[in-house]
Amino acid sequence: MTPLLDIRRLTMDFGGLRALEAIDLAVHPAQTVALIGPNGAGKTTLFNCITGIYRATAGDARFQAGEGRCVPLRGLKPNQVTALGICRTFQNIRLFGHMSALENVLIGRHCRTRAGIAGAILRSRRARDEERRAAADSFRLLKKFGLAGHADAPANSLPYGAQRRLEIARAMATEPRLLLLDEPAAGMNPQETRELNRMIVQLREEEGVAILLIEHDMRLVMSLAQHICVVDYGRKIAEGTPGQVRNNPAVIKAYLGEDDNA
Amino acid sequence: MNWDYLLSLFMGGLTRGSIYALIALGYTMVYGIISLINFAHGEIYMIGAFTALIVIGVLTLAGWNGMAILLIAAAAAVVYAAAYGWTMERIAYRPLRRAPRLSALISAIGMSLFLQNYVRMAQTANFLPFPNLIPDFACLKPVAHIVRASEIVIYAVTALVMLLLTLLVKFTRMGKAMRATAQDREMAMLSGVDVDQVISLTFIIGSAIAAIGGVLIASHVGQINFYIGFLAGIKAFVAAVLGGIGSMPGAVLGGLVLGWTESFFTGYVSSDYEDVFAFLFLVGILIFRPSGLLGRKQTEKV
């Protein structure tokens, strides 16, 4: 089966610093892959290369954009990548704080709607219908993530857990086929983490979305991921099922240091 | 106390203030989106007035008259100025998007000088008479010494433009994209917003509004030259800073406050120092309230 996202020998240099070296990674449709590694290993850099924030120095990433189209991602602008069906969240919350929760989700709908400036000014029937539909879709998403009660509240006034859920709701509004989650459980208490776990499982089952997950909470990783990729100092040091990775000596070394015999 | 005089100063201040507000909106929108003081914005206003003058000349020769000419000329000015704004962003600012902010600022000043001198060469350095095409309504006869018909039109158009702009930014798809871009450009891109398109649109809207201001004030004052954009631009910039740059209600409030202050000072103190007040104001704000009247540390931008 062809992978949904196929990264081949992706390398990223910042001046003289090599942040990623020849990374290979594949994510299959509806699969959940976890990307783990110590801080500064290059995990977020890889996300930035995939989403078009950085332009990779070498190598390429290809994405199955549906209808058998296989699109190279290198050189695309972030909004083009999003339009293809890849969306991400951040480890630090990046909502549009002064806009309402509903508006945040509506921004996610932006690339799936068309009405231009002319339609907006002339209030054409098409533009109005489209805006109404987008608002209805967005509200449904809020409901699904348990945020319906917060729809009109400014995003930065929401409780922490709700802000995290809103980030995922906004990402889902772009109708991704691949969702990149950057430390979704960061700063969450155990109960919120369990809730997040359930929500991700539900997303996977209902929407069939593939997930690439960066996470330090190993319990969450082991419970969600079907495949784990371990990076350290910009290189992939191990890969496999959760069981294989857990017992891999290179991984233990990277996490716990040389002399540990755990 | 001469109430009629006071009232006429108030109305005169409202006229100036409306025009400052129209230009200041363009400054503040562009600043909100890309954190650039677009110093060539005043020139767009001037080009709007010149375009209208040329169209009026042609239509007058063709035998048209009155309001029809003004409407067509204003429409032409809006389209032409919007095209200038769009082009300006493309050639002078977009290549510098990732450069230090100072580079873009210098590019803006260069653009301003270029446009001024281009108009001087293509047209003339002299003042040109601008016909007053707004008829003096008969019903305004009794108050003619306080307010003129052209001023009433300025108030009405300004209010309408602000209303439309507010609706656009608050409720439409593109308006939401503009606000999102102003708050976090990278995140807006990652949410699928075509930020380049949003920035282009911001320049187009800001320029169109400036052109409307240019046509209105030219028709009221009755003369234009290539240099009018400079002073108007600087004062509108003061208005934008006064209100809190990046805030749209702030731009309008700043414009009105500046207009009234100028009007009352020239009326009661001395008209020789008219322009000094604007800059005294700027110095005062920058010292005592750098974030402006409506500017908070984190204003809702655009």
Interface residues (C-beta under 8 A of the other chain):
Chain A: T51 G52 I53 K77 P78 N79 T82 A83 C87 R88 F90 R94 F96 G97 H98 M99 E103 L106 I107 G108 H110 C111 R112 T113 A115 G116 I117 A120 I121 A127 E130 E131 A134 R170 A171 T174
Chain B: L164 L168 F171 T172 R173 M174 G175 K176 A177 R179 A180 Q183 D184 E186 M187 A188 M189 L190 S191 G192 V193 D194 V195 D196 L201 I204 Q298 E300
